[in-house]
Amino acid sequence: MLAIADRVLSWVTWLAAALVVVALFAGPKLLAAEKDVDAAPTPAAAPGAAVFASSCASCHTLAAAGASGAVGPNLDERKPDAATVTAIVTSGGGSMPAFSGQLSEADIAAVAEYVAANAGG
């Protein structure tokens, strides 16, 4: 009986040691993955970010979007409000073309809110 108890205790000890090793190596990754699920959205994940990235970033600078275009105005310096962005994106201005035929009204509104919320930040 004692030999069986020793073997069981030995297996339990090895199993516990293996679980400790797994927890030490995988635990932080599992906790980080769980934390990412509950994380607040970043500015890049905000509505309008994808529209900005595909239609605006090549010409305009906006730090929140990681954009450093030099053709159009630096939006971080100008800090336009949403109404100004909506008007210019819709109708164009200066050397900027109108995007009313290329972007939907919803996309224009989303990018206008995104720029207004993030410019100068």
Secondary structure, DSSP 8 states (H G I E B T S, - for coil): -HHHHHHHHHHHHHHHHHHHHHHHHHHHHHHHHHHHHH----GGGSTTHHHHHHHTTTT-EEGGGTEE--SS-BHHHH---HHHHHHHHHH-BTTB---TTTS-HHHHHHHHHHHHHHTT-
